[in-house]
Amino acid sequence: MTATHSRTAGPAEPTAPAARKTTYREAMREAMREAMRADERVFLMGEDVGRYGGCFGVSLGLLEEFGPERVRDAPLSESAFVGAGIGAALAGLRPIVEIMTVNFSLLALDQILNNAATLLHMSGGQLPVPLVIRMTTGAGRQLAAQHSHSLENWYAHIPGLRVLAPATLTDARCVLAPALADPDPVLIFEHGSLYNVSGDLPADPDPVDLDHAAVRRPGTDVSLITYGGSLPKALAAADDLAADGIGAEVVDLRTLRPLDDATVGGSVARTHRAVVVDEGWRTGSLAAEISARLTEQHFYDLDAPVERVCSAEVPMPYARRLEEAALPQVDAITAAARRTLGEAEVGPG
C-alpha cells in the first residue's frame, strides 16, 4: 500500500487592510469622529458646525452621532468662541474649534496670540492649552478678496503655536490625533481647493510625524518646496519637468511651525537648487523665511539663487481669469525651476 501524506495548511498570510476611496473632506471628518469616539473630552465648536454640517461640509453627521453638547454651534463671534475653547482646554477638555475661513481668524487674533500661545510660558509650564483650531485657507474658488487669504505665515511667526498644513488624504486623516495630544495649541490650515480631492486611503494609515516634512517625489536636479494647496501644482510641475529630463524633488513642508530645516536642507544638499512655492504674498512670506534659512545654512550647496513663486501682491481678484493670474501656477513653477538650471524660458512660436 502506498502511503499518502496530507499537507496541513499553515496560518494564512496576513493581508494589509484594503484601501478605500475617500475625499479630503471625508478624511478630516473621519479623523474628528475617531477622536470623539476615543475621548469624551473632545468636542467640536464653531459657526454652523452642527445642524448645517460645517460651512464646507466637514462636520456633516457629527451632531446626529454625538449630540449638541459635543458638537456646538457657536454665535458669530470668533473672539468669544475661540476664547471659550481656550478656557475649555485649560479646564482639561480637548476642544476642536472651527473657524470658517482664515480671514475670520483675525477677529480672534488677540485670543490666539496673547492667550493660547503664551499661557504655558507665562505660567511656568503650569497651564498647557491643548486646543486645536481648524480653518479653511487659500484662494482659487472665486471668493474674492475677503475670503481668499493665505495667512498661514502670520501664525507661523508666533512662538507657542504649532502650525499644520495637511495636503494629502493621509495627512488630513492622521494629523488630528497628534494635534490633540500636543500640550500647545495647534492650528490646522485646510486649503479649500483640497476638500473635493479624492483618492485611495489605507484603512489603517500609518501615523503622521508632525515634526518632519515629507519628500513626496524624489529628484536630483531641483527641489520644489511647498505645502497645502500648492502641493498638487508642484507635483504637476515635476511631471512637466520630468518630460524634459529634469528630476524635480518635491518637498511637502506639512508643518509650518516648527519648520523642518533638516529635510528641506537635505533635499537642497542633493539637488543644489531650490524653488519655494507659497500662495502667500511674496513680501514677508513663508517663502522668504525658507529662502533666508537656505542661504544661511546651505549657501555653499546652492548652485543658483533660491527662486520664489508666490501670489501677486494685490487683493485677490474675484474674476476667475484674474484670480488664476494672481496665484502660483504650474507654468510659473516650471519656469522658476528652469531658471535655477540656467535654462532660458522658451517663448511661443
DRENDREN-449579 format. One line per 5 residues: their letters; for each residue y, z, x of N, C-alpha, C, O. Coordinates in steps of 0.001 Angstrom, whole numbers, plus 500000, padded with zeros to 6 digits. Layout:
! DRENDREN-449579
a = Y,Z,X,Y,Z,X,Y,Z,X,Y,Z,X; ...
! end
This chain:
! DRENDREN-449579
mtath = 498806,500000,500857,500000,500000,500000,501235,500000,500886,501350,500759,501848; 502113,499152,500534,503341,499058,501314,504326,500119,500851,504619,500255,499664; 504821,500856,501817,505790,501901,501461,507122,501268,501110,507559,500300,501732; 507728,501817,500139,509077,501361,499762,510057,502488,500006,509734,503666,499846; 511224,502114,500384,512259,503100,500653,513458,502816,499749,513921,501681,499638
srtag = 513926,503841,499131,515131,503670,498300,516321,504186,499071,516237,505198,499766; 517416,503494,498946,518648,503878,499632,519559,504598,498627,519947,504056,497593; 519873,505822,498980,520763,506596,498114,522207,506272,498463,522626,506351,499617; 522925,505918,497463,524327,505565,497701,525114,506788,498148,524977,507868,497575; 525937,506612,499172,526792,507690,499655,528004,507850,498756,528171,507121,497778
paept = 528834,508797,499096,530043,509003,498290,530945,507780,498320,531092,507128,499354; 531530,507484,497207,532400,506304,497115,533612,506484,498017,534131,507589,498180; 534047,505380,498597,535246,505403,499417,536453,505726,498543,536621,505144,497471; 537289,506651,499000,538479,506944,498196,539384,505725,498127,539569,505016,499117; 539928,505498,496980,540826,504360,496808,542242,504877,496597,542466,505895,495943
apaar = 543167,504162,497158,544562,504544,497005,544992,504348,495559,544578,503376,494928; 545803,505233,495025,546294,505039,493661,546989,503690,493520,547731,503262,494404; 546740,503041,492414,547306,501715,492203,548819,501790,492082,549365,502729,491503; 549487,500788,492637,550928,500690,492461,551216,500265,491030,550396,499609,490388; 552371,500639,490546,552749,500266,489189,554143,499654,489193,554992,499971,490026
kttyr = 554340,498772,488237,555637,498103,488116,556644,499059,487493,556354,499705,486486; 557802,499146,488080,558840,500015,487538,560194,499489,487966,560290,498482,488667; 561226,500170,487543,562594,499818,487933,563225,501008,488656,562715,502127,488607; 564324,500744,489313,565080,501802,489988,565484,502870,488975,565366,504065,489247; 565957,502442,487814,566367,503383,486766,565190,504273,486357,565335,505492,486257
eamre = 564037,503669,486124,562875,504442,485692,562367,505360,486794,561843,506439,486514; 562519,504938,488043,562109,505788,489163,562977,507040,489239,562468,508134,489485; 564283,506888,489028,565175,508041,489003,564817,508973,487852,564797,510194,488012; 564534,508388,486695,564180,509202,485523,562891,509972,485767,562793,511152,485431; 561910,509309,486347,560633,509973,486617,560802,511106,487621,560131,512133,487521
amrea = 561695,510923,488588,561956,511997,489552,562533,513214,488847,562142,514340,489154; 563457,513015,487907,564024,514145,487177,562982,514789,486277,562901,516014,486182; 562186,513958,485617,561145,514507,484746,560169,515369,485541,559807,516463,485107; 559745,514884,486694,558818,515645,487530,559442,516964,487981,558783,518003,487957; 560714,516924,488394,561381,518140,488859,561513,519161,487734,561348,520359,487963
mrade = 561807,518702,486536,561988,519620,485415,560665,520194,484942,560614,521336,484486; 559607,519429,485044,558287,519958,484696,557812,520985,485722,557135,521954,485377; 558173,520763,486976,557669,521618,488049,558425,522939,488161,557871,523919,488658; 559678,522985,487709,560510,524161,487946,561434,524373,486757,562303,523544,486488; 561253,525468,486052,562056,525731,484861,563521,525990,485183,564363,525988,484285
rvflm = 563832,526213,486457,565224,526429,486837,566013,525133,486864,567243,525162,486849; 565334,524003,486903,566009,522706,486993,566493,522293,485604,565726,522312,484640; 567754,521923,485510,568272,521366,484262,569274,520264,484589,569795,520193,485702; 569538,519406,483606,570440,518260,483752,571662,518484,482880,571550,518927,481737; 572830,518174,483426,574073,518353,482689,575026,517214,483024,575096,516777,484172
gedvg = 575755,516734,482028,576745,515693,482257,577161,515032,480966,576681,515392,479891; 578042,514077,481067,578537,513366,479891,577486,512375,479387,577032,511505,480130; 577106,512519,478116,576195,511576,477449,574785,511568,478035,574058,510595,477833; 574373,512606,478747,573031,512590,479347,571948,512904,478326,570774,512625,478567; 572329,513486,477177,571343,513938,476204,571036,512911,475144,570185,512046,475349
ryggc = 571709,512988,474020,571382,512118,472884,571552,510641,473210,570802,509803,472710; 572520,510324,474034,572763,508921,474392,571798,508432,475474,571574,507229,475606; 571233,509345,476237,570284,508957,477284,570917,508582,478599,570275,507973,479454; 572189,508948,478769,572882,508619,480011,573629,507313,479884,573154,506382,479234; 574801,507237,480502,575622,506031,480411,574861,504802,480906,575074,503696,480409
fgvsl = 573966,504997,481893,573177,503890,482434,571694,504029,482080,570847,503369,482683; 571381,504884,481105,570017,504991,480596,569051,505725,481492,567841,505654,481277; 569553,506436,482502,568635,507080,483443,567945,508284,482814,566795,508569,483147; 568616,508994,481917,568032,510213,481349,567425,509994,479971,567171,510955,479244; 567191,508744,479608,566652,508425,478288,565313,509138,478067,564396,509015,478879
gllee = 565212,509879,476967,563966,510557,476611,563824,511968,477128,562927,512692,476697; 564690,512383,478046,564543,513727,478611,564951,514806,477601,564354,515882,477589; 565947,514544,476763,566346,515523,475757,565181,515815,474815,564930,516972,474480; 564470,514774,474389,563353,514956,473465,562229,515778,474098,561535,516520,473403; 562049,515647,475406,560967,516375,476060,561353,517805,476410,560542,518720,476262
fgper = 562603,518010,476879,562967,519321,477426,563945,520112,476564,564152,521302,476803; 564549,519471,475568,565424,520194,474661,566843,520341,475170,567121,520076,476340; 567757,520771,474277,569182,520796,474611,569580,521898,475586,570681,521848,476133; 568722,522892,475824,569065,523910,476806,568954,523377,478236,569645,523848,479139; 568083,522395,478428,567849,521887,479785,568375,520471,479975,568396,519971,481100
vrdap = 568792,519828,478918,569475,518532,479013,570754,518690,478200,570754,518529,476979; 571834,519005,478889,573040,519485,478233,574148,518438,478287,574593,518044,479365; 574583,517996,477123,575746,517117,477043,577002,517935,477306,577249,518948,476651; 577795,517478,478276,578987,518216,478688,580237,517568,478099,580226,516376,477791; 581309,518335,477940,582585,517753,477491,583185,516859,478563,582738,516859,479710
lsesa = 584196,516103,478183,584816,515148,479104,585764,515876,480055,586981,515700,480003; 585176,516695,480922,585959,517412,481926,585091,517611,483149,584335,518579,483242; 585209,516676,484097,584369,516739,485292,584577,518021,486080,583620,518595,486598; 585822,518472,486172,586085,519703,486893,585348,520877,486256,584825,521742,486959; 585308,520906,484915,584659,522011,484209,583153,521992,484393,582559,523015,484734
fvgag = 582516,520825,484169,581054,520881,484213,580506,520859,485637,579402,521353,485867; 581239,520306,486598,580806,520471,487993,580968,521926,488410,580119,522471,489116; 582061,522558,487975,582234,523982,488251,581136,524812,487623,580648,525762,488236; 580737,524463,486396,579633,525168,485749,578334,524975,486527,577521,525893,486634; 578149,523774,487066,576959,523530,487886,576952,524375,489143,575906,524882,489548
igaal = 578117,524532,489766,578220,525380,490959,577876,526823,490594,577131,527492,491309; 578422,527292,489482,578116,528652,489047,576645,528847,488745,576072,529881,489085; 576024,527856,488104,574598,527949,487799,573766,527996,489077,572789,528739,489163; 574161,527195,490070,573444,527199,491349,573573,528559,492035,572597,529077,492578; 574769,529131,492011,574987,530451,492595,574147,531514,491892,573754,532508,492502
aglrp = 573874,531297,490597,573103,532263,489815,571595,532072,489946,570820,532802,489328; 571171,531086,490754,569746,530913,491005,569096,529749,490308,567898,529524,490485; 569840,529001,489521,569281,527815,488869,569354,526619,489817,569920,526712,490906; 568775,525493,489388,568764,524272,490189,569335,523135,489350,568586,522300,488842; 570655,523098,489203,571270,522095,488327,571306,520703,488945,571492,520538,490150
iveim = 571122,519709,488080,571397,518305,488399,572583,517913,487532,572477,517878,486306; 573710,517620,488164,574921,517254,487432,575124,515754,487574,575168,515231,488688; 575245,515071,486460,575504,513630,486474,576971,513370,486175,577498,513791,485145; 577619,512668,487097,578980,512171,486873,578864,510677,486595,578216,509947,487345; 579484,510235,485536,579232,508881,485029,579433,507804,486096,578528,507010,486353
tvnfs = 580609,507773,486714,580878,506841,487809,581704,507558,488868,582356,508566,488596; 581662,507018,490069,582226,507732,491217,583717,508006,491057,584207,509015,491565; 584444,507143,490370,585880,507382,490215,586148,508672,489437,587142,509351,489695; 585273,509018,488489,585449,510256,487736,585198,511490,488599,585666,512582,488276; 584455,511317,489702,584202,512466,490572,585493,512980,491204,585559,514133,491628
llald = 586521,512129,491270,587787,512570,491852,588408,513697,491023,589164,514515,491548; 588088,513734,489733,588594,514800,488879,587926,516133,489191,588421,517185,488787; 586808,516096,489904,586092,517313,490300,586135,517528,491806,585385,518348,492335; 587011,516797,492505,587004,516869,493971,587341,518275,494467,586813,518713,495489; 588206,518978,493759,588533,520346,494170,587282,521223,494112,587026,522005,495028
qilnn = 586510,521094,493044,585276,521879,492923,584281,521520,494029,583646,522398,494614; 584153,520221,494308,583164,519777,495298,583583,520177,496706,582773,520695,497475; 584841,519939,497041,585320,520180,498402,585596,521661,498665,585153,522207,499676; 586316,522301,497768,586778,523655,498035,585800,524749,497618,585933,525895,498048; 584821,524407,496787,583850,525412,496359,582437,525065,496821,581859,525787,497634
aatll = 581879,523973,496312,580477,523660,496616,580230,523533,498110,579238,524047,498627; 581134,522845,498806,580899,522556,500221,581193,523728,501137,580753,523734,502287; 581931,524728,500650,582420,525766,501556,581806,527144,501348,581862,527975,502254; 581221,527413,500184,580828,528782,499854,579756,529337,500794,579804,530515,501150; 578805,528520,501196,577766,529015,502109,578393,529463,503422,578034,530508,503965
hmsgg = 579328,528673,503927,580005,529008,505180,580902,530234,505016,580869,531150,505838; 581702,530244,503948,582684,531310,503780,582040,532656,503452,582655,533705,503639; 580791,532621,502961,580098,533868,502623,579178,534332,503741,578402,535270,503559; 579260,533682,504897,578362,534059,505989,576907,533814,505659,576036,534572,506086; 576629,532749,504894,575251,532396,504561,574690,533118,503357,573505,532974,503056
qlpvp = 575513,533898,502652,575002,534680,501523,575009,533915,500203,574304,534303,499271; 575786,532839,500102,575954,532143,498828,575621,530660,498961,576527,529829,499012; 574344,530320,499017,573984,528898,499019,574282,528273,497659,574261,528953,496633; 574559,526975,497664,574867,526252,496427,573882,525078,496306,574228,523948,496651; 572663,525336,495820,571653,524272,495722,571889,523386,494505,571119,523402,493545
lvirm = 572946,522631,494565,573406,521782,493471,573181,520322,493840,573453,519923,494973; 572689,519522,492900,572583,518077,493092,573551,517396,492127,573526,517647,490922; 574401,516534,492674,575320,515747,491852,574949,514285,492000,574954,513748,493108; 574625,513634,490879,574306,512211,490860,575486,511447,490291,576144,511908,489358; 575751,510280,490855,576810,509440,490283,576562,507978,490615,575963,507640,491636
ttgag = 577042,507123,489720,576940,505681,489927,578121,505218,490759,579250,505673,490571; 577848,504313,491676,578879,503822,492583,578825,502303,492655,577870,501679,492193; 579865,501719,493243,579817,500311,493593,580374,499353,492555,580604,499702,491397; 580581,498132,493021,581145,497057,492196,580087,495983,491967,578902,496174,492241; 580562,494835,491451,579675,493703,491210,579230,493572,489769,578349,492768,489463
rqlaa = 579833,494361,488866,579404,494350,487462,580569,494124,486515,580466,494406,485322; 581681,493615,487044,582881,493321,486255,583353,494537,485455,583572,494455,484246; 583503,495653,486144,584025,496863,485508,585455,497155,485944,586007,498212,485637; 586045,496207,486661,587460,496260,487052,587741,497402,488025,586827,498091,488478; 589021,497587,488337,589404,498417,489476,589096,499896,489280,588840,500593,490261
qhshs = 589113,500396,488054,588938,501831,487864,587480,502282,487939,587210,503467,488134; 586541,501353,487788,585129,501751,487733,584275,501007,488758,583072,500842,488559; 584884,500565,489839,584150,499762,490825,584312,500286,492237,584155,499532,493197; 584619,501543,492379,584859,502092,493710,583560,502344,494470,582500,502548,493878; 583671,502325,495792,582613,502781,496690,583241,503854,497580,583768,503562,498653
lenwy = 583174,505086,497117,583876,506189,497785,582916,507113,498535,583264,508252,498848; 581711,506623,498822,580728,507473,499500,581271,508013,500823,581005,509154,501202; 582040,507163,501518,582539,507591,502832,583524,508750,502711,583651,509545,503644; 584222,508864,501586,585114,510006,501389,584307,511300,501419,584697,512277,502060; 583191,511290,500723,582355,512503,500648,581576,512713,501943,581296,513849,502325
ahipg = 581229,511628,502612,580541,511753,503905,581454,512370,504959,580986,512760,506028; 582735,512462,504673,583708,513075,505580,583672,514609,505513,584223,515279,506386; 583023,515169,504472,583159,516594,504173,581988,517399,504734,580852,517187,504308; 582225,518317,505677,581152,519209,506129,580677,520097,504983,581458,520474,504110; 579394,520422,504998,578827,521261,503949,578135,520492,502861,577469,521091,502017
lrvla = 578269,519166,502851,577595,518314,501881,576517,517490,502566,576638,517150,503743; 575467,517174,501829,574547,516105,502223,574805,514942,501268,574884,515133,500054; 574936,513744,501819,575286,512572,501015,574187,511530,501146,573881,511074,502248; 573594,511155,500017,572471,510226,499992,572841,508950,499244,573638,508972,498306; 572248,507837,499676,572453,506554,499001,571113,505825,498930,570881,504897,499704
patlt = 570223,506227,498015,568911,505573,497928,569047,504115,497515,569776,503784,496580; 568324,503243,498233,568456,501807,497992,567162,501159,497539,567169,500002,497121; 566045,501884,497613,564740,501309,497269,564110,502106,496135,564548,503214,495826; 563083,501535,495521,562392,502237,494444,561780,503545,494939,561858,504569,494259; 561177,503508,496115,560558,504719,496650,561592,505799,496907,561362,506966,496589
darcv = 562725,505424,497478,563771,506418,497719,564329,506949,496401,564581,508147,496273; 564522,506065,495421,565013,506509,494118,564052,507521,493502,564478,508478,492854; 562780,507308,493704,561760,508193,493135,561637,509502,493903,561311,510533,493314; 561894,509477,495215,561483,510600,496065,562602,511436,496665,562312,512483,497244; 563864,511035,496562,564906,511831,497227,565273,513088,496448,565812,514032,497024
lapal = 564990,513115,495143,565475,514233,494331,564798,515556,494699,565469,516584,494786; 563496,515544,494914,562791,516800,495202,563329,517490,496455,563656,518675,496386; 563437,516801,497602,564019,517482,498765,565495,517812,498579,565989,518771,499172; 566211,517032,497763,567614,517348,497498,567730,518669,496744,568603,519480,497053; 566863,518895,495762,566888,520145,495003,566480,521338,495861,566888,522468,495593
adpdp = 565673,521088,496895,565232,522173,497776,566255,522514,498846,566110,523520,499541; 567291,521689,498990,568293,521892,500027,569236,523026,499621,569707,523041,498483; 569525,523971,500514,570460,525042,500157,571906,524569,500060,572751,525265,499497; 572193,523405,500598,573530,522836,500496,573613,521907,499288,572594,521387,498835; 574819,521696,498765,574979,520706,497701,574672,519306,498213,575019,518951,499340
vlife = 574022,518523,497375,573623,517162,497726,574236,516200,496718,574112,516398,495509; 574897,515158,497216,575453,514110,496372,574589,512865,496503,574322,512400,497611; 574153,512325,495367,573324,511125,495357,574136,509996,494728,574535,510072,493566; 574372,508954,495515,575138,507797,495049,574161,506680,494682,573436,506166,495533; 574155,506315,493394,573248,505288,492880,574067,504029,492590,574918,504030,491700
hgsly = 573811,502968,493333,574601,501748,493131,574216,501109,491801,573038,500894,491514; 575230,500812,491002,574977,500295,489664,574191,499004,489632,573484,498740,488660; 574297,498190,490672,573573,496917,490695,572078,497098,490898,571312,496149,490728; 571647,498315,491261,570228,498538,491559,569428,499001,490348,568199,498925,490376; 570069,499474,489296,569333,500102,488202,568263,499191,487607,567183,499660,487248
nvsgd = 568550,497897,487501,567597,496974,486889,566619,496361,487890,565728,495605,487502; 566779,496682,489173,565862,496126,490173,564451,496636,489894,564251,497835,489697; 563482,495738,489877,562096,496119,489579,561195,495786,490755,561527,494957,491603; 560067,496439,490786,559095,496206,491849,557927,497147,491698,557832,497883,490716; 557038,497125,492669,555850,497968,492655,556133,499279,493367,556652,499296,494483
lpadp = 555791,500365,492714,555953,501695,493285,554585,502364,493331,553901,502420,492309; 554163,502879,494502,552881,503576,494557,552835,504719,493558,553840,505388,493319; 551659,504938,492973,551527,506023,492010,551800,507379,492646,552281,508299,491985; 551491,507495,493934,551724,508746,494657,552461,508419,495946,551858,508439,497019; 553771,508115,495862,554504,507682,497062,554633,508802,498073,554647,509981,497719
dpvdl = 554727,508418,499337,554908,509393,500403,556281,510051,500287,557225,509438,499789; 556392,511298,500747,557706,511953,500731,558718,511184,501580,558357,510489,502530; 559980,511326,501217,561063,510665,501941,561712,511660,502883,562018,512788,502496; 561920,511240,504114,562559,512070,505127,564064,511856,505045,564569,510816,505467; 564771,512824,504511,566210,512665,504312,566993,512731,505612,568177,512395,505631
dhaav = 566364,513154,506693,567080,513286,507961,567104,511997,508770,567770,511931,509803; 566389,510973,508319,566283,509770,509128,566554,508514,508319,566160,508400,507158; 567233,507578,508957,567388,506240,508400,566046,505515,508463,565107,505981,509108; 565969,504370,507785,564713,503608,507737,564960,502189,508224,565918,501540,507804; 564096,501710,509108,564142,500307,509523,563371,499514,508479,562144,499594,508425
rrpgt = 564067,498759,507659,563438,498025,506558,562854,496690,507007,561974,496131,506352; 563361,496183,508142,562831,494920,508676,563054,494937,510176,564189,495112,510619; 562008,494760,510973,562198,494751,512423,562793,493434,512906,562614,492389,512279; 563491,493500,514012,564069,492298,514606,564477,492575,516039,564489,493724,516482; 564808,491521,516757,565095,491660,518187,566475,491164,518597,566896,491399,519730
dvsli = 567192,490482,517701,568417,489795,518120,569710,490458,517650,570720,490388,518351; 569704,491086,516501,570912,491718,515972,570492,492768,514951,569520,492575,514221; 571226,493884,514899,570960,494943,513918,571938,494821,512758,573153,494801,512961; 571406,494740,511547,572223,494766,510337,572099,496173,509756,571029,496561,509287; 573187,496933,509787,573174,498347,509425,573897,498512,508097,575059,498126,507974
tyggs = 573220,499086,507096,573821,499137,505768,573201,500252,504960,572474,501087,505498; 573488,500271,503650,572947,501297,502756,573169,500856,501312,573936,499930,501047; 572500,501516,500398,572739,501351,498967,572654,499920,498474,571725,499185,498807; 573648,499533,497667,573623,498219,497034,573755,497054,497977,573501,495914,497588; 574152,497312,499225,574262,496215,500203,572945,495937,500914,572837,494940,501629
lpkal = 571940,496790,500738,570669,496549,501417,570028,495228,500998,569599,494478,501875; 569938,494897,499693,569350,493595,499340,570090,492422,499969,569467,491422,500326; 571408,492526,500110,572174,491444,500728,571854,491337,502216,571740,490233,502749; 571708,492471,502886,571372,492445,504311,569981,491850,504525,569766,491098,505475; 569040,492186,503645,567683,491622,503760,567700,490118,503492,566992,489361,504157
aaadd = 568501,489686,502526,568627,488246,502263,569259,487534,503452,568849,486428,503807; 570260,488167,504071,570882,487579,505262,569873,487485,506396,569862,486502,507136; 569030,488493,506537,567992,488451,507579,567025,487298,507339,566571,486660,508290; 566708,487028,506083,565843,485882,505765,566521,484578,506182,565885,483707,506777; 567816,484443,505869,568539,483226,506233,568600,483050,507755,568437,481944,508269
laadg = 568833,484145,508455,568900,484069,509916,567540,483737,510507,567450,483008,511494; 566474,484274,509902,565120,484003,510404,564781,482518,510315,564035,481997,511145; 565328,481837,509310,565071,480401,509167,565616,479619,510352,565169,478507,510629; 566592,480209,511056,567167,479583,512246,566669,480233,513532,567233,480025,514606; 565611,481016,513408,565014,481612,514597,565710,482860,515109,565473,483272,516244
igaev = 566562,483472,514298,567276,484689,514696,566592,485886,514051,566464,485947,512828; 566154,486835,514869,565464,488004,514362,566439,489142,514097,566904,489796,515031; 566749,489379,512830,567684,490450,512460,566900,491686,512047,566019,491615,511190; 567221,492805,512653,566636,494084,512260,567547,494721,511213,568758,494806,511415; 566974,495169,510099,567760,495741,509006,567513,497241,508960,566383,497696,508784
vdlrt = 568593,498001,509122,568524,499460,509106,569198,499966,507834,570369,499684,507584; 568447,500712,507041,568956,501341,505825,569317,502786,506167,568439,503601,506450; 570608,503094,506138,571058,504434,506535,570457,505529,505650,570064,506585,506146; 570388,505279,504362,569793,506193,503378,570559,507515,503245,570946,507886,502137; 570781,508220,504339,571580,509442,504342,572888,509159,505078,572879,508778,506249
lrpld = 574000,509345,504389,575316,509031,504955,575961,510237,505611,576839,510093,506462; 575528,511422,505218,575905,512632,505938,574717,513582,505852,574327,513951,504744; 574126,513995,506972,574491,513592,508333,573907,512219,508686,572793,511883,508284; 574671,511441,509436,574200,510135,509884,573096,510298,510930,573135,511203,511763; 572126,509412,510866,571026,509427,511826,571406,508545,513022,571063,507364,513064
datvg = 572106,509122,513975,572540,508360,515152,571360,507808,515940,571448,506717,516504; 570250,508556,515984,569125,508156,516828,568508,506843,516355,568245,505955,517166; 568276,506715,515045,567664,505480,514532,568609,504302,514662,568201,503215,515073; 569872,504512,514313,570855,503427,514423,571020,503016,515886,570993,501830,516214; 571191,504010,516760,571361,503705,518180,570123,503089,518788,570225,502208,519642
gsvar = 568951,503539,518363,567716,502950,518874,567576,501490,518509,567093,500683,519304; 568003,501151,517294,567964,499745,516879,568895,498902,517738,568512,497826,518198; 570113,499381,517956,571083,498619,518742,570647,498535,520208,570924,497540,520877; 569973,499562,520707,569465,499501,522074,568413,498401,522226,568224,497859,523315; 567726,498076,521117,566733,496996,521156,567368,495621,521005,566984,494674,521689
thrav = 568356,495515,520093,568893,494189,519757,570173,493850,520523,570485,492677,520729; 570914,494879,520944,572154,494729,521726,573312,494151,520927,574335,493775,521501; 573163,494076,519612,574240,493574,518758,574169,494285,517424,573090,494679,516979; 575319,494453,516784,575336,495197,515521,576328,494612,514542,577436,494218,514906; 575903,494564,513282,576771,494228,512156,576618,495357,511143,575508,495651,510697
vvdeg = 577732,495990,510780,577706,497067,509799,578228,496531,508475,579343,496016,508403; 577414,496653,507421,577777,496149,506093,578052,497342,505193,577188,498194,504989; 579270,497392,504656,579734,498569,503923,580608,498089,502780,581604,497402,503004; 580241,498449,501550,581021,497993,500397,582351,498725,500277,583196,498330,499474; 582551,499760,501041,583846,500437,501040,584910,499575,501697,584610,498569,502339
wrtgs = 586160,499991,501524,587250,499285,502188,587158,499495,503692,586685,500532,504157; 587614,498500,504447,587437,498491,505900,588196,499640,506587,587673,500266,507509; 589426,499913,506133,590235,500942,506781,589665,502327,506491,589489,502705,505332; 589380,503078,507550,588843,504424,507371,587464,504452,506759,587100,505429,506105; 586696,503412,506952,585416,503263,506263,584273,503932,507013,584419,504350,508161
laaei = 583130,504024,506335,581904,504451,506990,581538,503458,508098,581020,503844,509145; 581816,502174,507850,581575,501160,508877,582396,501440,510128,581924,501216,511242; 583619,501928,509954,584453,502259,511106,583855,503421,511891,583865,503412,513122; 583340,504414,511186,582721,505564,511851,581484,505138,512645,581301,505560,513787; 580649,504312,512048,579439,503865,512739,579797,503014,513942,579195,503147,515008
sarlt = 580784,502134,513771,581236,501311,514885,581732,502174,516032,581428,501909,517195; 582507,503221,515699,583026,504107,516745,581891,504836,517460,581907,504969,518684; 580916,505303,516700,579797,506018,517323,578985,505101,518241,578551,505514,519316; 578788,503866,517810,578056,502938,518663,578827,502659,519945,578235,502541,521018; 580145,502556,519832,580959,502331,521027,580901,503536,521959,580840,503383,523179
eqhfy = 580920,504736,521379,580868,505955,522189,579512,506152,522856,579431,506539,524022; 578452,505883,522106,577116,506261,522557,576315,505106,523154,575370,505335,523909; 576682,503872,522823,575849,502723,523246,576702,501579,523782,576354,500409,523619; 577805,501914,524413,578708,500882,524911,577984,499910,525844,578183,498699,525753; 577157,500429,526727,576502,499571,527720,575268,498873,527168,574697,498012,527837
dldap = 574846,499231,525955,573768,498487,525294,574296,497268,524559,573546,496330,524289; 575581,497275,524235,576139,496219,523400,576478,494987,524228,577135,495079,525265; 576016,493823,523748,576361,492555,524380,577494,491843,523649,577910,490759,524057; 577992,492441,522579,579098,491853,521805,579764,492974,521024,579145,494006,520767; 581016,492780,520646,581674,493801,519812,580923,494002,518494,580310,493073,517968
vervc = 580981,495223,517973,580380,495511,516674,581176,494785,515588,582405,494852,515558; 580472,494099,514707,581097,493413,513577,581012,494299,512332,580044,495037,512147; 582043,494215,511478,582039,494939,510213,582258,493959,509061,583136,493098,509117; 581444,494108,508022,581597,493316,506803,581846,494303,505670,580945,495039,505267; 583067,494313,505162,583483,495301,504162,584142,494591,502974,584332,493375,502985
saevp = 584481,495375,501961,585191,494809,500817,586638,494508,501179,587226,495159,502043; 587198,493514,500506,588612,493197,500688,589459,494394,500280,589102,495120,499352; 590579,494604,500968,591399,495789,500714,592371,495527,499564,593586,495434,499736; 591773,495415,498399,592515,495210,497152,591828,496043,496075,590637,496330,496193; 592550,496435,495030,591840,496980,493858,590841,495936,493369,591164,494749,493312
mpyar = 589645,496363,493019,588589,495410,492702,588963,494557,491499,589262,495104,490438; 588956,493224,491631,589312,492352,490506,588277,492418,489387,587111,492747,489607; 588738,492097,488185,587827,492012,487041,587130,490655,486994,585928,490590,486736; 587866,489570,487238,587295,488222,487135,586100,488088,488074,586169,488478,489240; 585012,487536,487560,583769,487520,488327,583920,486831,489681,583486,487374,490696
rleea = 584521,485660,489714,584642,484935,490983,585503,485702,491976,585204,485719,493170; 586564,486335,491500,587422,487118,492388,586689,488367,492877,586829,488755,494037; 585912,488993,492000,585134,490159,492403,584115,489773,493476,583962,490479,494472; 583430,488666,493275,582464,488201,494273,583144,487927,495607,582596,488226,496668; 584353,487350,495543,585083,487050,496779,585525,488318,497501,585673,488316,498723
alpqv = 585738,489401,496755,586213,490643,497368,585093,491459,498000,585357,492312,498846; 583851,491212,497605,582724,492029,498053,582007,491409,499253,582054,490192,499431; 581342,492227,500078,580481,491659,501127,579393,490794,500491,578746,491210,499530; 579199,489609,501024,578173,488705,500509,577280,488238,501651,577593,488439,502824; 576178,487620,501294,575174,487215,502288,575779,486286,503334,575519,486448,504527
daita = 576581,485318,502905,577157,484369,503858,578041,485061,504882,578034,484698,506058; 578806,486061,504440,579676,486788,505364,578844,487594,506370,579230,487725,507532; 577712,488128,505927,576849,488895,506828,576218,487982,507877,576188,488322,509060; 575716,486828,507449,575104,485905,508416,576152,485379,509395,575867,485206,510580; 577367,485125,508896,578424,484636,509794,578763,485692,510843,578967,485364,512012
aarrt = 578825,486962,510426,579115,488034,511377,578001,488164,512403,578266,488371,513587; 576759,488044,511955,575628,488117,512889,575696,486984,513914,575424,487194,515096; 576054,485795,513460,576153,484654,514385,577281,484861,515397,577167,484460,516555; 578360,485484,514954,579452,485734,515897,578999,486656,517022,579390,486463,518173; 578178,487658,516703,577704,488552,517762,576828,487811,518763,576697,488235,519912
lgeae = 576229,486708,518331,575371,485905,519182,576133,484779,519874,575556,483981,520613; 577452,484732,519617,578265,483696,520252,578120,482344,519612,578457,481328,520220; 577620,482311,518387,577457,481036,517693,578655,480779,516819,579067,481655,516057; 579221,479598,516912,580346,479219,516057,579836,478968,514659,578729,478462,514474; 580653,479327,513659,580298,479027,512274,580345,477520,512053,581246,476823,512520
vgpg = 579352,477050,511330,579273,475630,511030,579972,475357,509712,579590,475903,508677; 580977,474527,509746,581737,474228,508539,581076,473143,507706,580104,472537,508157; 581581,472877,506487,580990,471835,505622,581140,470468,506255,582111,470190,506959; 580157,469619,505988,580201,468234,506486,579833,468133,507903,579824,467036,508462
! end
